[in-house]
């Protein structure tokens, strides 16, 4: 049993982190809607596809390299520079889009922003484990998850309003402002963070593979990665593609899609808020395994619901379980990862989500042409059961013993 005395959690810094993320995520979702709608007007479906690829492909590729950069240079160095560069990019983009209506500037902005976000992603994932430990990390992750749930709910309609009431440059300027707020919060959150001690002879190229080496060498991390990957793989296609198709087949009307997604978001938001207060009192097995099994069962049941009302009710229940399960996966993964390789660990966990969605959509969309929407949806639900099984195996493996020199000593975090 670990009896090492741990410093109190600097909740002021945690609040700055969560508040800054709330602001920047709100602006990002508003900008996403505004840019996609502008792309539709400029070039239709092909333009939206091009813009989406420009934003997502470099982001996914840079996630791996971003983990190595965060571990080598430290989260403060990486985040202040990438965030500052993104604010400048969006400010310049607002000027450009205010004076010209063309698709290619949007593609260039999306491409550069994707690179910056990919570099920053793992460094952002390092911050909470540096501020909170043990049960308090669970609460902090639940609070963080709540913000991520709220952002699309508020940001998406805000983006639609901005593009309807004004033009794209207004949404881009608003995103630059929210990015500047995040930059200010980062100055507070990372104040006093020192850069990690250099490791002679270890290149960034070699360190970019640390995340995969961690998965190969540490069973708990490996099985938690599988738990996250299987759940994301199983849920992406039903939520993004199959739901509208199923609703259309059953003649329930397009409004049902919005209601079902809103019910899921409301359930996830509620349980994330509950987790921020009480998650540390709920056993990890319940938050991870029981909710994972419930999520898999819920995905199965959603495909069989005979009415829009019952589908909405199950979606709300799935959301409730998701709001506890997601932060639990992240927390256990962070607690198992070595602190000096936290950036690399978070880069691979991020890939389980960002990299899985397009694969899920491509694979299951193809299968649905042969098996039908409902049968393919049921297959997704079956695959989702891999997540709680992997979580059970992960919990049976001991947490990794920390390296002799940890990032906690290299990067001191003041309490005040």
C-alpha positions in Angstrom: 0.0 0.0 0.0 1.3 3.4 -1.0 1.7 5.6 2.1 3.6 8.4 0.4 2.2 11.7 1.4 0.9 13.5 -1.6 0.5 17.3 -1.9 -3.0 18.7 -1.9 -4.7 19.3 -5.2 -4.4 22.9 -6.5 -8.1 23.2 -7.3 -7.6 26.8 -8.5 -5.3 25.6 -11.3 -7.8 22.7 -12.1 -10.5 25.3 -12.3 -8.4 27.4 -14.7 -7.7 24.4 -16.8 -11.4 23.3 -17.0 -12.6 26.9 -17.6 -10.0 27.5 -20.3 -11.0 24.3 -22.0 -14.7 25.2 -21.8 -13.9 28.5 -23.6 -11.7 27.1 -26.3 -13.9 24.1 -27.0 -16.9 26.3 -27.3 -15.1 28.4 -29.9 -13.8 25.4 -31.7 -17.2 23.8 -32.2 -18.7 27.1 -33.3 -15.9 27.5 -35.9 -16.3 23.9 -37.1 -20.0 24.4 -37.9 -19.3 27.7 -39.5 -16.4 26.4 -41.7 -18.4 23.3 -42.8 -21.4 25.4 -43.7 -19.2 27.8 -45.7 -17.6 24.9 -47.4 -21.0 23.6 -48.4 -21.9 26.9 -50.0 -18.5 27.1 -51.8 -18.3 23.6 -53.1 -20.9 21.2 -51.8 -20.1 17.7 -50.4 -16.7 17.5 -52.1 -15.6 20.7 -50.4 -16.7 19.5 -47.0 -14.9 16.2 -47.4 -11.7 18.1 -48.5 -12.0 20.4 -45.5 -12.6 17.5 -43.1 -9.6 15.6 -44.4 -7.4 18.7 -44.1 -8.4 19.1 -40.5 -8.3 15.5 -39.3 -5.5 13.7 -41.1 -2.6 16.0 -40.0 -4.1 16.1 -36.5 -4.1 12.3 -36.2 -0.6 12.0 -37.6 0.8 14.7 -35.3 -0.7 13.2 -32.2 2.1 10.5 -32.1 4.9 13.1 -32.6 3.1 15.4 -30.2 3.5 12.9 -27.3 7.2 12.8 -27.9 7.4 16.6 -28.0 5.4 17.0 -24.8 7.6 14.5 -22.9 10.8 16.1 -24.2 10.1 19.8 -23.9 7.3 19.8 -21.3 3.6 20.7 -21.5 4.2 24.4 -20.8 6.6 24.9 -23.6 4.4 23.0 -26.1 1.0 24.4 -25.1 2.0 28.1 -24.9 3.5 28.0 -28.3 0.9 25.9 -30.1 -1.9 27.9 -28.5 -0.3 31.2 -29.3 0.3 30.1 -32.9 -3.3 29.0 -33.3 -4.7 32.3 -32.0 -2.5 34.1 -34.5 -3.6 31.8 -37.3 -7.3 32.3 -36.6 -6.8 36.1 -36.3 -5.1 36.2 -39.7 -7.7 33.8 -41.0 -10.5 36.2 -39.9 -8.9 39.0 -41.9 -8.5 36.8 -45.0 -12.0 35.4 -44.9 -13.5 38.9 -44.3 -12.0 40.0 -47.6 -12.2 36.9 -49.8 -14.6 34.0 -50.3 -12.7 31.0 -51.4 -12.3 27.4 -50.3 -8.5 27.1 -50.4 -7.8 29.6 -47.6 -10.1 27.5 -45.4 -8.3 24.3 -46.4 -4.9 25.9 -45.5 -6.2 27.2 -42.2 -7.7 23.7 -41.3 -4.5 22.0 -42.3 -2.3 24.2 -40.1 -4.8 24.2 -37.2 -4.8 20.4 -37.4 -1.0 20.2 -37.1 -1.1 22.6 -34.1 -4.0 20.7 -32.4 -2.2 17.4 -32.9 1.0 18.7 -31.3 -1.0 20.2 -28.4 -3.3 17.2 -27.7 -0.9 15.0 -25.7 0.5 18.0 -23.8 -3.1 18.9 -22.7 -3.6 15.3 -21.6 -0.6 15.5 -19.3 -1.8 18.5 -17.2 -4.5 16.9 -15.1 -2.3 14.0 -13.9 0.3 16.6 -12.9 -2.2 18.5 -10.8 -4.3 15.7 -9.2 -3.5 12.2 -8.0 -5.5 9.1 -6.9 -9.2 9.6 -6.3 -8.9 13.3 -6.9 -7.8 12.6 -10.5 -11.0 10.7 -11.0 -13.0 13.8 -9.9 -10.9 16.1 -12.0 -11.4 13.9 -15.1 -15.1 13.8 -14.6 -15.2 17.6 -14.4 -13.1 17.8 -17.5 -15.4 15.4 -19.3 -18.4 17.5 -18.4 -16.9 20.5 -20.1 -16.3 18.4 -23.2 -19.9 17.3 -23.2 -21.2 20.9 -22.9 -19.0 22.4 -25.6 -20.7 20.8 -28.7 -24.2 21.3 -27.2 -23.6 25.0 -26.9 -20.9 25.5 -29.6 -22.7 23.9 -32.5 -25.8 26.2 -32.4 -23.6 29.2 -31.7 -21.7 28.5 -34.8 -24.9 28.2 -36.8 -26.1 31.5 -35.4 -22.8 33.3 -36.2 -22.8 32.1 -39.8 -26.4 33.0 -40.2 -26.2 36.4 -38.5 -22.8 37.4 -39.8 -20.1 35.7 -41.9 -17.3 33.1 -41.4 -14.8 35.7 -40.3 -17.0 36.5 -37.2 -16.9 32.9 -36.1 -13.2 32.7 -36.8 -12.6 35.9 -34.8 -14.7 34.5 -31.9 -12.6 31.3 -32.0 -9.4 33.4 -31.8 -10.8 35.2 -28.7 -11.7 31.9 -27.0 -8.2 30.6 -27.9 -6.7 33.7 -26.2 -8.7 33.0 -23.1 -7.3 29.4 -23.1 -3.8 30.9 -23.5 -4.3 33.1 -20.4 -5.5 30.1 -18.4 -2.5 28.1 -19.5 -0.2 30.8 -18.2 -1.8 30.3 -14.7 -2.1 26.5 -14.9 1.5 25.9 -16.0 3.2 28.6 -14.0 6.3 27.2 -12.3 6.5 24.1 -14.6 10.1 23.3 -15.4 11.2 21.6 -18.6 12.1 17.9 -18.2 15.7 17.0 -17.9 17.1 16.1 -21.3 18.0 12.5 -22.1 21.2 12.5 -24.1 21.2 10.3 -27.2 17.4 9.9 -27.4 15.9 11.6 -30.4 12.4 12.9 -30.9 11.9 10.4 -33.8 12.7 7.5 -31.4 10.6 8.9 -28.6 7.6 9.2 -31.0 7.3 5.4 -30.7 7.2 5.4 -26.9 3.5 5.2 -26.7 3.4 1.9 -28.7 6.4 0.6 -26.7 4.4 1.3 -23.5 1.5 -0.7 -24.9 3.8 -3.6 -25.8 5.5 -3.6 -22.4 2.8 -2.9 -19.9 -0.3 -5.2 -19.8 -2.6 -2.8 -17.9 -2.0 0.0 -20.4 -2.4 -2.4 -23.3 -5.8 -3.8 -22.1 -7.1 -0.3 -21.2 -6.2 0.8 -24.7 -8.1 -2.2 -26.1 -11.1 -1.3 -23.9 -11.1 2.3 -25.2 -10.5 1.3 -28.8 -13.3 -1.4 -28.9 -15.8 1.0 -27.4 -15.0 3.8 -29.8 -15.0 1.5 -32.7 -18.4 0.1 -31.8 -20.1 3.4 -31.1 -18.8 5.7 -33.9 -20.8 4.2 -36.7 -24.2 3.8 -34.9 -24.0 7.4 -33.6 -22.8 9.1 -36.8 -24.2 7.0 -39.6 -26.7 4.3 -38.5 -28.9 6.5 -36.4 -30.2 8.7 -39.2 -30.6 5.6 -41.4 -32.5 3.6 -38.8 -34.8 6.6 -38.1 -35.4 7.1 -41.8 -36.2 3.4 -42.3 -38.8 3.5 -39.5 -40.4 6.7 -40.7 -39.9 8.6 -37.4 -38.8 11.9 -38.9 -35.5 13.7 -38.9 -36.2 15.5 -35.7 -35.9 12.1 -33.8 -32.2 12.1 -34.6 -31.7 15.4 -32.8 -33.8 14.3 -29.9 -31.9 11.0 -29.4 -28.5 12.7 -29.6 -29.7 15.4 -27.2 -30.9 12.7 -24.7 -27.5 10.9 -24.9 -25.7 14.2 -24.3 -27.9 15.2 -21.4 -27.4 11.8 -19.8 -23.6 12.0 -20.3 -23.5 15.5 -19.0 -25.5 14.6 -15.9 -23.3 11.6 -14.9 -20.1 13.6 -15.6 -21.3 16.3 -13.2 -22.2 13.6 -10.7 -18.8 12.1 -11.2 -17.0 15.4 -10.5 -18.6 15.2 -7.0 -18.9 11.5 -6.2 -16.8 9.5 -8.6 -14.1 8.9 -6.0 -16.7 7.2 -3.8 -17.8 4.8 -6.6 -15.6 1.7 -6.9 -13.4 1.6 -10.1 -14.9 -1.8 -11.0 -18.4 -0.3 -11.2 -17.3 2.8 -13.1 -15.2 0.8 -15.6 -16.6 -2.7 -16.0 -20.2 -2.5 -15.0 -20.8 0.7 -17.0 -18.9 -0.8 -19.9 -21.2 -3.8 -19.9 -24.2 -1.5 -19.7 -22.9 0.5 -22.6 -22.5 -2.5 -24.8 -26.0 -3.8 -23.8 -27.4 -0.3 -24.5 -25.9 -0.2 -27.9 -27.5 -3.6 -28.7 -30.9 -2.6 -27.3 -31.0 0.8 -29.2 -31.1 -1.1 -32.5 -34.2 -3.0 -31.4 -36.4 -0.2 -30.0 -39.9 -0.2 -31.5 -40.6 3.5 -31.0 -38.8 6.9 -31.0 -39.7 7.4 -27.3 -38.1 4.1 -26.2 -35.0 4.8 -28.4 -34.6 8.2 -26.7 -34.9 6.7 -23.3 -32.3 4.0 -23.9 -30.0 6.7 -25.5 -30.3 8.7 -22.3 -29.3 5.7 -20.2 -26.4 5.0 -22.5 -25.3 8.6 -22.0 -25.5 8.2 -18.2 -23.2 5.2 -18.3 -20.8 6.9 -20.8 -20.4 9.9 -18.5 -18.9 7.6 -15.8 -17.1 5.1 -18.1 -15.1 7.6 -20.2 -13.4 9.4 -17.3 -12.7 6.1 -15.6 -10.9 4.8 -18.7 -8.8 8.0 -18.9 -8.0 8.0 -15.2 -6.9 4.3 -15.0 -4.8 4.9 -18.2 -3.1 7.9 -16.7 -2.5 6.2 -13.4 -0.9 3.2 -15.1 1.4 5.3 -17.4 4.9 6.3 -16.3 4.9 10.1 -15.6 8.0 10.7 -17.8 6.1 9.1 -20.7 2.7 10.5 -20.0 2.6 12.5 -23.3 3.4 9.4 -25.3 0.7 7.4 -23.4 -1.9 10.1 -24.0 -1.1 10.3 -27.7 -1.9 6.6 -28.2 -5.1 6.9 -26.1 -6.2 9.9 -28.2 -5.6 7.8 -31.3 -8.0 5.2 -30.0 -10.7 7.9 -30.4 -9.7 10.2 -33.2 -8.2 7.4 -35.4 -11.0 5.0 -34.8 -14.0 7.0 -36.0 -13.2 7.0 -39.8 -12.3 3.3 -39.7 -15.5 2.4 -37.9 -17.6 4.4 -40.4 -15.8 2.9 -43.4 -15.9 -0.7 -42.1 -19.5 -0.8 -40.8 -20.9 1.2 -43.6 -19.6 -1.4 -46.0 -21.0 -4.2 -43.9 -24.4 -2.6 -43.7 -24.8 -2.8 -47.4 -24.7 -6.6 -47.1 -26.1 -7.2 -43.6 -28.5 -4.2 -43.3 -28.5 -1.4 -40.8 -30.1 -3.2 -37.8 -27.9 -6.3 -38.1 -24.7 -4.3 -38.4 -25.8 -2.2 -35.4 -26.2 -5.4 -33.4 -22.7 -6.4 -34.5 -21.4 -3.1 -33.2 -23.1 -3.8 -29.8 -21.5 -7.2 -29.7 -18.0 -5.8 -30.3 -18.6 -3.2 -27.5 -18.6 -6.1 -25.0 -14.9 -6.4 -25.7 -14.4 -3.2 -23.6 -15.6 -4.5 -20.2 -13.8 -7.8 -20.8 -10.6 -6.0 -21.5 -11.1 -3.7 -18.5 -11.5 -6.8 -16.2 -8.2 -8.2 -17.5 -6.5 -4.7 -17.1 -7.6 -4.5 -13.4 -6.0 -7.9 -12.7 -2.6 -6.6 -13.7 -0.7 -4.4 -11.2 -0.2 -0.8 -11.9 3.2 0.0 -13.3 5.9 0.8 -10.8 7.1 4.3 -11.3 10.5 5.0 -12.8 13.2 6.2 -10.3 13.2 9.7 -11.8 9.7 10.8 -12.5 8.2 13.9 -14.2 6.9 14.9 -10.8 10.4 15.7 -9.7 11.4 17.2 -13.0 8.4 19.4 -13.3 7.5 20.8 -9.9 3.9 21.9 -9.5 3.3 24.6 -6.8 0.2 24.1 -4.7 -0.7 27.8 -4.4 
